[in-house]
Amino acid sequence: MDQLSNLAGGFGDVLTPMNLLWVAVGALLGTAVGVMPGLGSAMAVALLLPMTFTLDPLAALIMFSGIYFGGLFGDSTAGILMNTPGNSTAIATTFEGHKMARAGRAPQALATSAIGAFLGSILATTLVVFFAPTMADLATSFGPGEYFALALFAFVAISTVVSESPLRGLAALAFGLALALVGTDQSTGTARFTFDVPALFDGISIVVITVAVLAVGEVLHVAGRHGRAGGTELIPSKGRPWLSGREFRRAAPAWLRGASIGVPFGIIPAGGAEVPTFLSYTTEKQLDKRKETPEFGTGAIEGVAGPEAAGNATAGSAMGALLALGLPTSATAALLLATFQQYGMQPGPLLFERNGEIVWALLAALFLAAIVLLILNLPFAPLWAKLLMLPQSYLYAGITVFASLGVYATGASQTDLVLMCALGLLAFVMRRNDVPLAPVLIAVILGPLAEYSLRDAMGNSGNDPLTLVSSPITIGLYSLLALGIAWTVYRRVRPGTPATVAEAREEETADR
């Protein structure tokens, strides 16, 4: 009952005309950026992050709740209409969604996506409301050794278990940790890797890193394709933007299955919702094979419903891990962590005590964002396709200008602009060589936590390394990590089994 009363208080804070406006603006902007090819939800948050710095903390976080879910829906819209998902989390939805669009059923595919996103978000957020405070209470038992184990678990899980190539994942992790070391050491006051540049004494801003890696790197990557991306075809959307009774009955079980698959992955540092969406797609495909007339490959509505619900359920439960543990389980969650830190708040066990009013208002805003997105996108989703008629040369030039203005506005530093260009060029090289970007962002966020937790643990124990494995929590985390690595090795050496999500995706593309 305490959770319900706190949530009611959160709704009381959010249900004002101005705050409702911020939710709607965030949903519109998030969807608008997410629906553009190559951008996606993570870039929507990165590009719009500087806009919130002039707002008060509550308004900024409320706006981000709309951007958070709006970007995810935009990812799927681009994939369904143009076979160009805005983010990797929407790839599984694209397989059957684009086939539905090709068959003249784009509005039904978009409606299935919108309802699936709504149900997944609502279910996951409801679970966060009831269990996030419990998670926060459990997290109070975390000491330096436990936090170091948690950070190490996130590093290795994202770099090796989920990454397409463990070697590339570890290289990206090392690059991110190097960026995190730049600045003044808080313990000793020693300048590290600053090269006597005063602007680097405070380190490299997370805003600079995220905009450079996600936005500038993507612009250079698109420009490096020599115009090959300019031939993207727009699929017209005609017909009813709702589902018939038969379609709804077919989609409903897939929505529930997808949401149940996605929720647990939100609290696992797996780098995003790509894994649960593919698991949901595989589950629906296996169930479809049992039918007398299988429909997968021709535009099965279950292939859209399941992955979409899974992706949004993962995003919703990731908010619980962020608020209760201070653990960003994806690149987008890492950006939200930076937003909290921008206003002097540190997500984790004490957040519900120190900033309880803002936390419960944010959870209420997540419910409102899901409802607003359903109202906006269920009837009007086909209209988003008109944004894709912009020439890509104009689109990406505008993104570059917007990114530069946003970075300069945060610190009024020319050094930040130089760093943005340099890091963007490195991100372009990483994309060209299939090096994942999520480990970079996770390392930048969690690197300081891992460093200072390790220092504290060793200092408090007289440099006894056994203190790192002296509690049930650390033993459990390291055991899970070892099982994950063993499973990854098994998948890679087992004949006939796709070793990674990428290989599974290539096989699916070949089948198509």
Residue pairs with C-beta under 8 A, 6 or more apart in sequence:
2 133
3 129
3 130
3 133
6 356
6 360
7 129
7 360
7 363
7 364
9 357
9 360
10 357
10 359
10 360
10 361
10 362
10 363
10 364
10 365
11 364
11 367
13 19
13 58
13 357
13 360
13 361
13 364
14 20
14 23
14 62
14 361
14 364
14 365
14 368
18 59
19 58
19 59
19 62
19 365
20 368
22 55
22 59
22 62
22 63
22 66
23 62
23 63
23 65
23 66
23 365
23 368
23 369
23 372
24 66
24 372
24 376
25 63
25 66
26 48
26 62
26 63
26 64
26 65
26 66
26 67
26 68
26 70
26 369
27 66
27 67
27 69
27 70
27 369
27 372
27 373
27 376
28 66
28 70
28 376
29 44
29 48
29 66
29 67
29 70
30 41
30 44
30 45
30 48
30 66
30 67
30 68
30 69
30 70
30 71
30 73
30 74
31 70
31 71
31 73
31 74
31 77
31 373
31 376
31 377
31 384
32 70
32 74
32 384
32 387
33 39
33 43
33 44
33 47
33 48
33 71
33 74
34 40
34 41
34 44
34 70
34 71
34 72
34 73
34 74
34 75
34 77
34 78
34 86
34 87
35 74
35 75
35 77
35 78
35 86
35 384
35 385
35 387
35 388
36 74
36 78
36 86
36 387
36 388
36 395
37 78
37 82
37 84
37 86
37 229
37 232
37 388
37 392
38 84
38 86
38 218
38 221
38 222
38 229
39 47
39 86
39 215
39 218
39 399
40 71
40 74
40 75
40 85
40 86
40 87
40 90
41 68
41 70
41 71
41 72
41 74
41 75
41 86
41 87
41 89
41 332
42 71
42 87
42 214
42 330
42 331
42 332
42 335
43 214
43 215
43 218
44 67
44 70
44 71
44 74
45 64
45 67
45 68
45 71
45 332
45 335
45 336
46 207
46 210
46 211
46 214
46 215
46 335
47 211
47 215
47 399
47 402
47 403
47 406
48 67
49 207
49 210
49 211
49 335
49 338
49 339
49 406
50 207
50 406
50 407
50 409
50 410
51 406
52 59
52 60
52 63
52 64
52 339
53 60
53 342
53 409
53 410
55 63
57 343
57 345
57 358
58 358
58 361
60 339
60 343
61 339
61 340
61 358
61 361
61 362
61 365
62 361
62 362
62 365
64 336
64 339
65 362
65 365
65 366
65 368
65 369
66 365
66 369
66 372
66 373
68 315
68 319
68 332
68 336
68 366
68 369
69 117
69 121
69 312
69 315
69 366
69 369
69 370
69 373
70 369
70 373
71 86
71 87
71 332
72 87
72 89
72 90
72 117
72 311
72 312
72 315
73 113
73 114
73 117
73 373
73 377
73 381
74 86
74 384
75 85
75 86
75 87
75 89
75 90
76 85
76 86
76 90
76 93
76 94
76 97
76 113
76 117
76 308
76 311
77 86
77 110
77 113
77 377
77 381
77 384
77 385
78 84
78 85
78 86
78 90
78 388
79 85
79 86
79 90
79 91
79 93
79 94
79 97
79 98
80 93
80 94
80 97
80 98
80 100
80 101
80 106
80 109
80 110
80 113
80 304
81 98
81 101
81 106
81 110
81 234
81 235
81 237
81 385
81 388
82 98
82 232
82 233
82 234
82 235
82 385
82 388
83 94
83 98
83 233
84 232
85 91
85 93
85 94
87 272
88 272
88 274
89 272
89 273
89 274
89 277
89 311
89 314
90 277
90 307
90 311
91 274
91 277
91 278
91 505
92 274
92 277
92 278
92 280
92 281
92 303
92 307
93 113
93 277
93 281
93 303
93 304
93 307
93 308
93 311
95 281
95 303
95 508
95 512
96 109
96 296
96 299
96 300
96 301
96 302
96 303
96 304
97 109
97 112
97 113
97 303
97 304
98 235
99 297
99 298
99 299
100 106
100 108
100 109
100 299
100 301
100 304
101 109
101 235
101 237
102 235
102 299
103 298
103 299
104 238
104 239
105 239
105 299
106 235
106 236
106 237
106 238
106 239
106 382
107 237
107 238
107 239
107 240
107 241
107 242
107 381
107 382
108 239
108 240
108 241
108 242
108 243
108 247
108 301
109 299
109 301
109 304
110 237
110 241
110 377
110 381
110 382
111 241
111 242
111 243
111 378
111 381
112 243
112 247
112 251
112 301
112 304
112 305
112 308
113 304
113 308
113 381
114 373
114 374
114 377
114 378
114 381
115 243
115 251
115 255
115 305
115 374
115 378
116 251
116 254
116 255
116 258
116 304
116 305
116 306
116 308
116 309
116 312
117 308
117 309
117 311
117 312
117 370
117 373
117 374
118 312
118 370
118 371
118 373
118 374
119 255
119 256
119 259
119 309
119 312
120 255
120 258
120 259
120 262
120 308
120 309
120 310
120 311
120 312
120 313
120 314
120 315
120 316
121 312
121 313
121 315
121 316
121 366
121 369
121 370
121 373
122 316
122 367
122 370
123 259
123 263
123 313
123 316
124 259
124 262
124 263
124 266
124 312
124 313
124 314
124 315
124 316
124 317
124 319
124 320
125 316
125 319
125 363
125 366
125 367
125 370
127 263
127 316
127 317
127 320
128 316
128 317
128 319
128 320
128 323
128 363
128 366
129 363
131 320
132 320
132 323
132 324
132 352
132 363
133 324
133 352
135 320
135 321
135 324
135 325
136 323
136 324
136 325
136 348
136 349
136 350
136 351
136 352
137 349
139 324
139 325
139 348
139 349
140 349
141 473
142 150
142 349
142 473
143 457
143 471
144 452
144 453
144 454
144 455
144 456
144 457
144 460
145 453
145 457
145 467
145 468
145 469
145 470
145 471
145 474
146 471
146 473
146 474
146 477
147 449
147 450
147 453
148 450
148 453
148 454
148 457
148 468
149 468
149 473
149 474
149 477
149 478
150 325
150 327
150 477
151 446
151 447
151 449
151 450
151 453
152 450
152 477
152 481
153 269
153 477
153 478
153 480
153 481
154 269
154 327
154 329
154 442
154 446
155 173
155 439
155 442
155 443
155 446
155 450
156 481
156 484
156 485
157 268
157 269
157 270
157 271
157 481
157 484
158 169
158 173
158 269
158 270
158 271
158 438
158 439
158 442
159 166
159 169
159 170
159 172
159 173
159 436
159 439
160 166
160 169
160 170
160 485
160 488
161 270
161 484
161 485
161 487
161 488
162 169
162 270
162 271
162 274
162 275
162 501
163 169
163 172
163 271
163 436
163 439
163 500
164 434
164 436
164 500
164 501
164 502
164 503
165 434
165 500
166 488
168 433
168 434
168 435
168 436
169 436
169 439
170 439
171 435
172 430
172 435
172 436
172 437
172 438
172 439
172 440
172 443
173 439
173 440
173 442
173 443
174 443
175 426
175 430
175 440
175 443
176 439
176 440
176 441
176 442
176 443
176 444
176 447
177 443
177 447
178 193
179 204
179 209
179 423
179 440
179 443
179 444
179 447
180 203
180 443
180 444
180 447
180 448
180 451
181 192
181 193
181 447
182 192
182 193
182 194
182 200
182 203
182 204
183 191
183 192
183 193
183 194
183 200
183 201
183 202
183 203
183 204
184 190
184 191
184 192
184 194
184 201
184 202
184 203
185 191
185 192
186 452
187 452
187 455
191 201
193 200
194 200
194 201
197 415
199 413
199 415
199 416
200 415
204 419
205 410
205 411
205 416
206 334
206 335
206 338
206 341
206 444
206 445
207 338
207 406
207 407
207 410
208 407
208 410
208 411
208 416
208 419
208 420
208 423
209 423
209 440
209 441
209 444
210 331
210 334
210 335
210 338
210 441
211 403
211 406
211 407
211 420
212 407
212 419
212 420
212 421
212 422
212 423
212 424
212 427
213 423
213 424
213 427
213 437
213 440
213 441
214 331
214 427
214 437
215 399
215 400
215 403
215 424
216 400
216 403
216 420
216 421
216 423
216 424
216 425
216 427
216 428
217 423
217 424
217 425
217 426
217 427
217 428
217 430
217 431
217 437
218 399
218 427
218 431
219 396
219 399
219 400
219 403
219 424
220 424
220 425
220 427
220 428
221 428
221 431
221 432
222 229
222 392
222 396
223 396
224 428
224 432
229 392
230 391
230 392
230 393
232 388
232 392
234 385
234 388
234 389
235 385
236 385
237 381
237 382
237 385
241 378
241 379
241 380
241 381
241 382
242 378
243 251
247 301
250 301
250 302
250 305
251 301
251 302
251 304
251 305
252 305
253 302
254 280
254 284
254 301
254 302
254 305
254 306
254 309
255 305
255 306
255 308
255 309
256 309
257 280
257 283
257 284
257 306
257 309
258 276
258 277
258 280
258 284
258 305
258 306
258 307
258 308
258 309
258 310
258 313
259 309
259 310
259 312
259 313
260 313
261 276
261 279
261 280
261 283
261 306
261 310
261 313
262 273
262 276
262 277
262 280
262 309
262 310
262 311
262 312
262 313
262 314
262 317
263 313
263 314
263 316
263 317
264 317
265 273
265 275
265 276
265 310
265 314
265 317
266 313
266 314
266 315
266 316
266 317
266 318
266 319
266 320
266 321
266 329
267 317
267 318
267 320
267 321
267 325
267 327
267 329
268 329
269 327
269 328
269 329
269 442
270 329
270 330
271 329
271 330
271 331
271 436
271 438
271 439
271 442
272 314
272 330
272 331
272 332
272 438
273 310
273 311
273 312
273 314
273 315
273 330
274 501
275 501
276 310
276 311
276 313
276 314
277 307
277 308
277 310
277 311
277 314
278 307
278 501
278 504
278 505
279 310
280 306
280 307
280 309
280 310
281 303
281 306
281 307
282 504
283 306
284 296
284 300
284 302
284 303
284 305
284 306
284 307
285 296
285 303
287 302
288 294
288 295
288 296
288 300
288 302
288 303
289 296
296 302
296 303
297 511
297 512
315 330
315 332
316 366
318 328
318 329
318 330
318 332
318 333
319 333
319 336
319 363
319 366
321 327
321 328
321 329
321 333
322 328
322 329
322 333
322 336
322 337
322 347
323 347
323 351
323 352
323 359
323 362
324 347
324 348
324 349
324 351
324 352
325 347
325 348
325 349
326 337
326 346
326 347
326 348
326 349
326 351
326 449
327 446
328 334
328 336
328 337
328 442
328 445
328 446
330 438
331 437
331 438
331 441
331 442
334 441
334 442
334 444
334 445
335 441
337 347
337 445
338 445
340 346
340 347
340 351
345 351
345 354
345 355
345 358
351 359
352 359
377 384
403 420
404 417
404 420
407 416
407 417
407 420
408 414
408 416
408 417
410 416
427 437
429 435
430 436
430 437
430 440
431 437
454 468
457 467
457 468
458 464
458 465
458 467
460 467
461 467
468 474
469 475
469 478
488 499
491 497
491 498
491 499
491 500
492 499
498 504
498 507
